[in-house]
Structure formats: C-alpha cells, structure tokens
C-alpha cells in the first residue's frame, strides 16, 4: 500500500494537515466538474415544464454560492479568491446535467470548488424533486484541471 505521506493532507506521522502552498507561484488556474442527476423521465419532464429560471436557477445559484464557501465546508481546503464561477444546468430526457467551471489566480487549484459547486447544485435538484422521485441518484466527476 502507498505510504501515508503520499496523501497530500497527511504527514509522515499520519496526522492531517493543510498543505503549505506558500512557496508556490500565483498562477491562473481553472477547473471544471460535472454532476449528473439521474431520475425518472417523468420527473425530468416536470422540471422542464417549470417556468424558466425557477428550479434550475435555484440549483445554479446554490452551486455558485457553494463554490465561494468551499474552504468553510472542506476543512483542509485553502480559501481562494475566485475570479469566475459558472454553473450551467440542463434538463435531459431522464437526467439533469450540471457543469461547474471555476477560475482563480492563486497558489493552488480550484478543483474542490468546482466539485463542490456541481455537488451542491445536484443536491439542490435532488431536494426539489425528491417528493416525486425517490429513486434519483447522482454522480460527480472532475472533467478538467488546468494551470496556465
């Protein structure tokens, strides 16, 4: 098995720690994550039929707000100055696709912010539709992490 020291947030003694990024240069960084909320086709149809902006705008705003609060939610994340957060929400035949893109100029990446934005947007969709669809599931994945 890999040594504990290979985990970025664990020291040689096995204690958790915040990574010291003080010596790293400030660079423009971007990350994109996607969440897919799978649901019954009828549920997706009902979400599509809502007035534009209602449910999906709520999920979009929840994702943006979550990206800005990632360091408060994930204990060892660095608080970062976010230059850009975009959350796109689209309803498909039997799913809602959420894509979150986050950018910063900092000493560490923003993949946790992108993943948090996509996750919270998905949780918001789940929360709004759970009364009519008990079988919903969702998954979240990092699509891209770029250092410029």
Steps between C-alpha positions, in 0.01 A plus 500: 500500500611860441666681789283741695738781404386465137163644600531877468309576820670238721850536646755222560354433846151455355367833632278717281635835389431786266748496210748790507472671161690812608797432274292427191458775239165668449362373171170512319321172567172357376302186572179352357280241669179330396215357703234281343173454688323194362124489538180365352411649161178631654699690765726656236191596300350675798821692562511603131138622522570740787527870416854570378718595788311352793648165599803516276594855599478396865741212435729728299517760777552232765799371304652846466451571871651162592813562291560819697467312832706190420773580754231518772358160400819299433725542806842490331417707190667837460269801470551628146410824325269378225523699179216315326231246584259373237240230560296375205194283559319312222212254517524194277253217435571323830762713673621843593855581392691758699837638388694727736806695390709693752807720443747678727846650508651324801768265630277193487230359275122540507387144434342475846300816430378363166411162655322671790302725265387205288418291808293764675314586179420127464387480862273797438339329200462186711341697783249665267394176329526245782129524583408357159801274430648283774734322259723790396876454514789726410868480426765767487826501305791731433518566125801729482763668715720756324794710615586783258 
